[in-house]
Amino acid sequence: MVSSIWVLLATTWLASSMLVGAEDTIFNGEKLLTDQFIENGPYKFIMQGDCNLVLYNKDRALWHTNTAGHGNSCNLLMQNNGNLVIFSGSDVIWSSSTSRGPNTYRLVVQLDGYVVIYGGATWATNTVQKSTKRKLIIEPLM
């Protein structure tokens, strides 16, 4: 009885930890349908109902595909070849033009404001908001 409770708790923890990591990531073969989004901190990457894919920092648009009004019921697909594509039905209305061949790819909204396709970095929005400055502290050996 006690061991089955531990298995249930461990399974629940593992499932919840896997969900947290997926909130900022789309893997190849996955889609964002109309009004779905992924986010990280203040950054939201959303497939809007007007068929425009937009990266927001809170309420401010940082980047978009300029595809508003170019289709109906659009969806975003991370393809198995590394290409990120917006479809309206079967019509392609935008592409990242990053086809690299079959591999494992993922699109990630990073905490620095970049949205990047990995599997070898192949595409990014170039929207970093601030630089990270690190201070090196050297303490004397005693």
Beta strands, then each sheet from edge to edge (+ up, - down):
strand 1: 25-27
strand 2: 31-32
strand 3: 37-40
strand 4: 43-47
strand 5: 53-57
strand 6: 60-64
strand 7: 75-78
strand 8: 84-88
strand 9: 91-95
strand 10: 106-109
strand 11: 115-118
strand 12: 123-124
sheet 1: 1+ 10- 11+ 12-
sheet 2: 2+ 7- 8+ 9-
sheet 3: 3+ 4- 5+ 6-
end
